[in-house]
């Protein structure tokens, strides 16, 4: 299994639509960086947030998840309460090839502020907007900036395509758009 380079990521995105929209190179300016890097792609967070709240004293149950546990916000800056979390999504839509597994890691800018970004691996054949979880591990409110870098995706190419890809088994998160809550 090999980690794929900027040249491969560019080709797969520009010629095969693996990442849309695709930013060829790092954008910094006054932003948390995003775009193509040496061996990965720094994705942006869209301005759609679901911020965890417990005003209804809900129980978090992955088998019967209630959207009443969240308040929705469309905003350029999301403030996550202390010791809480928010769900968001990537600006980019991903189409993962059937011989690639994609791993996501949070940006160091957020990690150094006590904000953890969590994403499960993107399986071979999966496509959609990636739902991101931002956990604020601090006792203070924390800001997340929309349309700026949130996390880096690393593309690992297997020695051959897998026998059964995510798309072949009609995975429950296939083709998701927007922020997607847990499904059973």
C-alpha angles and dihedrals in degrees: 000000000000133000110238124238133230090261092057094043090050093049094046091048099043097040103029105025096242091150122025124214092025123197111203103213137001119306112202118148103128091331135102095256124263139170136057118350132178098281104002149026124253107216127205128233115239120230093255115103137175107199118200115243133167100204090126094045090240123177116232104237118170090200094052107021118184120211086210086084090075142057116212121230131179102198145134091233122036118198113208115203119240115285091003138101145224134209121223138154139235121263085224125078112217131209109188117205118238093248096049134084115196124209124195128209128183122251115262091230090066095036091056088056094052094258114132121199114205128191128159117232117284104238126222110280095016121134137180145075109314115240109224127203117208113195117195103208093178131093088237134074112267131208127224117193118219120224091022132099117294108162145352125244119210119199118215115191117208125219090255139357113285119252094240119026126196089256091053093058095045094241115211094242096046113133094004117173124193125004107331122205123214117289130195 
